[in-house]
Amino acid sequence: NMLRQEIFAYANVPYRIKPYNKILDNPKDTVEFDFQLDKKITKETELKGADGRLLKDKTGLNVYKVNLAEKVLLSLLTKISNFIPEAGIWLNTQRPEWNDANNALVGNGTSMVTLYYLHRSLSFWHKKIHGLNFDTIRISEEIFKLFQNIKQIFEKQECLLQEGFTDESRKEFTDMLGSAHSDYRNAVYKSSFSGKKLALETRKLEDFFSIVLKYLRHSIKTNKREDGLYHSYKLIKINKTKISIRPLYEMLEGQVAVLSSGYLNPKESLEVLTALRKSKIYRKDQNSYMLYPDR
């Protein structure tokens, strides 16, 4: 029921992610602080309490309310828009993963760990959407447009799943996704949401999750190492026409993530566990595992 109930809000956070072209210029410096907005939020909070920190509608008077489906979809679209085929999710926003060690990867790193969990999340929602007893969900027109743009990108490039990605096609794909989300967020930063809601067919949402899962599975398949483990993180090198990839050494969190991703069948999971026991991550004296090999 909550998927359709408009009882949820957005936080009005005074940070602004830069436009995509600026992120390409310097992927290690991608967030700006809006001091003027911060003062406005502080003032509103003093007058209205916690509601002062929530995003308002176009009038600036009322809290903008949406349903759970929109909240979930936007978080998924945001992660998907940072997807680099066969590399993972781009760590480009100065908001790295749960592991502080990843601070070193901001800007020039990608996370297969996040991709494995994204596969798990999309698999869950794909099944959930399939079982709904209603045909449409109302979402903000800005997010409806973002959804359509990203869906079109995945559909048009599907042939690359057979051919495999070159450094050039990987850059082109990444640019299209990054630009689509950049256009969305810059519009919302400027004018908030219009307030207009459009009906998104659950069938189209299910189809979208299906095709994104194909891309994620392709990336997972290409990230199986020769020793039977799976890559956790990668380094990327970007220029005007190419994105090249270089793998990092084996890490425990990648194996944990792929084992819980829903991608592996029981036999494949056992193969990962067997490879893990034979790997440099295993410590025989403790009968346990390290995060990464003691080099």
Disulfide bonds with the S-S distance in Angstrom:
none
